Amino acid sequence: MTDYLKKALLMVEAAKPASGFRPETPQEWRNAQKASEELGYAMFRQGGLDEKSARKLANEIYGGLAGFLLLDIAFRDDRDE
């Protein structure tokens, strides 16, 4: 296992919210988003991208508002609809 994948998995583990599933606080959302971005970076590196390209692509997809929206959709609970 590569160092960047180990780091990403540790970040995902550390980002688990107190509720056990859905982030509730702004800090939990930030932690989840950072972990998601790092996991994306590791995935792109595993796919053969160089460090700079992988970091840029991971940030574009999983960072900022786009990344927040992806997380929000992933954690949505649609059972009430």
C-alpha positions in Angstrom: 0.0 0.0 0.0 1.4 3.4 -1.0 2.0 6.2 1.5 -0.6 8.5 0.0 -3.2 5.7 0.1 -2.4 5.0 3.8 -2.7 8.8 4.5 -6.0 9.0 2.8 -7.4 6.0 4.7 -6.2 7.4 8.0 -7.9 10.7 7.1 -11.2 8.9 6.3 -11.0 7.1 9.6 -10.3 10.3 11.5 -13.1 12.1 9.8 -15.9 9.8 11.0 -18.5 12.0 12.6 -19.7 11.6 16.2 -23.1 10.4 14.9 -21.4 7.5 13.3 -22.6 8.4 9.8 -23.7 11.9 8.7 -21.5 14.9 9.5 -23.5 17.3 11.7 -21.1 20.2 12.6 -19.3 22.5 10.2 -16.0 21.0 11.4 -17.2 17.4 10.7 -18.2 18.5 7.2 -14.8 20.1 6.6 -13.0 17.0 7.9 -15.2 14.8 5.6 -14.4 17.0 2.6 -10.7 17.0 3.3 -10.7 13.2 3.6 -12.7 12.9 0.4 -10.3 15.0 -1.5 -7.3 13.1 -0.1 -8.9 9.8 -1.1 -9.5 11.2 -4.6 -5.9 12.2 -4.8 -4.8 8.7 -3.8 -7.1 7.2 -6.4 -5.7 9.4 -9.2 -2.1 8.7 -8.1 -2.9 4.9 -8.2 -4.3 5.5 -11.7 -1.0 6.9 -12.9 -1.2 10.7 -12.6 1.7 12.6 -11.3 1.5 14.3 -7.9 0.7 17.8 -9.2 -2.0 16.6 -11.7 -3.6 14.3 -9.2 -3.7 17.0 -6.5 -5.2 19.5 -9.0 -7.9 17.1 -10.2 -8.8 16.0 -6.7 -9.2 19.6 -5.6 -11.3 20.4 -8.6 -13.7 17.5 -8.1 -13.7 17.0 -4.3 -12.7 20.4 -3.0 -14.7 23.6 -2.7 -18.4 23.9 -3.4 -18.4 21.0 -5.9 -17.0 18.6 -3.3 -19.3 19.8 -0.6 -22.3 19.2 -2.9 -21.1 15.7 -3.7 -20.8 14.9 0.0 -24.2 16.4 0.8 -25.8 14.3 -1.9 -24.0 11.2 -0.7 -25.2 11.7 2.9 -28.8 12.7 2.0 -31.5 10.7 3.6 -34.4 10.5 1.1 -36.6 8.1 3.1 -39.0 10.9 4.1 -39.9 11.7 0.5 
